Amino acid sequence: MELSHFDREGNAIMVDVTQKEVTDRTAQARGRIRVSKAVYEAVEKGTAAKGDVLGVARIAGIMAAKQTANLIPLCHVLKITKASVDFHLLKEECEIEAVCTVRVAGKTGVEMEALTGVSVALLTIYDMCKAMDRGMEIHNICLEKKTGGKSGSYERQLGQGD
């Protein structure tokens, strides 16, 4: 398999998508943060000292998805048509799962945008709760699925990469 971000001499390049067709593309990424029981309860009840943790993390994740090209050097600037971040509170595991979905009608996919969005949402939870627990652990960040483009659809299989 040829890596598309390098030229024949091995120099890093931005992929030329000029000739690609515009298609509808979607990507969804997810990840989790393991927290202490005190943090979990503060997030669940909305009593964290810094305020609405999940509300702020949602906005941070959406903003990050929109800024991906400013963070990842060879990503294209995209006119994202949708970015959302949703959370699932997993009481038994004392974890919060974040899911970021990004859509675009464009010439290149939004996998990096979804991965960036979920990562920053989880980092924001850490930042807002670190006074209560510096031992929080962010893990299992992955691309869950993507649609559109020349390579077609992808859906992560259960147990893949675990």
N, C-alpha and C positions, 0 to 999 in steps of 0.2 A: 504494500500500500504506500502510495506516495503522499508525503506530508505537504499540504497546500500552502503553508505559511513560510516556505523556504524556496529560494530560486535554485538554479542548477549549481551555483557556487556555494550554496549553504547559507546565504544571507537571508535574514528575516524579511519578509515582505507582507504587504496587505494583499489579500486575495482580490483579484480583479473580477467583479461581479457584473460588469457592464453588459455583457451579452446574456446574462441569465434572465429568465422570465420572472415577472412579478407573480407571486402566488400567496395565498393565505397561509400563514405559518403560525403555529402555536407551540409553546413549550411549557411544561410544568415540572417544577423541581420541588423537592421537599427536604427537610432536615429537622433535627430535634435538639433540644437543650434539656439536659438533666439538671434538676435544681433540688435544693433542700425542701423539706416539708414546709418550712416557714415561708420560703419564697413562693412555693406553689400556692399556698393558701392566700398569701398577699395578692398574687396575680389573679387568682380565681375570684377573690372577694373585692378586688379593686381597692385595696387598702395600702398599696406600696407607697412609701414616702414620696417618691417622685411622680406619682399620679397614675394615669391610665397606661400601664405598661404595654398592653397589647395594641391599644389605639396608636400610641407613638411608634411602636415597632411596625405596625401595618404601614403607616405613612413613610417611615424610613425605608422599608423594603420596596415600596412603589417608587420612591425617589431614586433609590439605588439602581433599580432596573432601568430607569430612564437615563441614568448617567454611566452605564456600563462602558460605553466607548471612551469615556474619560479615565477609566480605571484600568481597562485591559487594553494594552497598547495596539493590537492589530484588529480589534473589533470595529465594525462599521457603525457609523452613526445611523440609527434607525428611527423612523417615525412610528413609534409604538402606538397601537390603537387600543390596547387594553393592558393593564397591569393590575393584578390583585394579589393580596396576601390574606390567607385565612389561617386560623389557628385551631388546633384540637388539643384540649386539655386531657392528658392521660394520667389520671389520678393514681392508678395502681403502680405505674412506673415512675411517678413523680417527674413527669416530663411534659414539655410543651412542644407540639409538632407544628411547624410552619410549612405552608404550601403556597408557592408563588406561581401564578399563571400569567403568561405574557403572550400577546398576539400582535401580529403585524401583517400588513399586505406589503411584501417586499421581495428583494432579490436574495436575501440571506436570512438564516434562521435566528431565533431568539433564545436559544438554549443558554447562552452565557448571561443573558439578561435575567432569565428565571433563576439561574444558579446564584447570580449576584444578589438578586432581590431576597431570596430566602436566607442567604448568608448574612446580609446586613440586618434583616429583621431579627435573626437570632442574636447577632452581636448587640443589637439595641436592647434586647431583653437582658443580656448580660450586663450591659452598661447601667441600665436603670436599677438593677437589683444587686450589683456587686457589693454594696455596703452591707447587705444581709448575708451574702454567700459568695466568696471568691472562688469556691471550688466547683462552680457550675461547669458543665461539660457539654460542648457543642459537638454533635456527631451525626453520622449517617446522612450527610448532605449529598444528594444525588439527583440526576435527571430522571424523572419518573416517566415522562413520555414527551413525544414531539410529533407534529404532523406538518406536512407540506414540504415543498422543495424537491429537488431531483432525487434525493436519497429516500424520500417517502416517509412513512411513519415508523416510529420506534416506541416500544413500550417495555419498560423494565420488567423482567421476569422475577417472580417471587424468589428470594434468596440470592439473586444476582449481586455479586460484589459484597455480600455480607460475610 
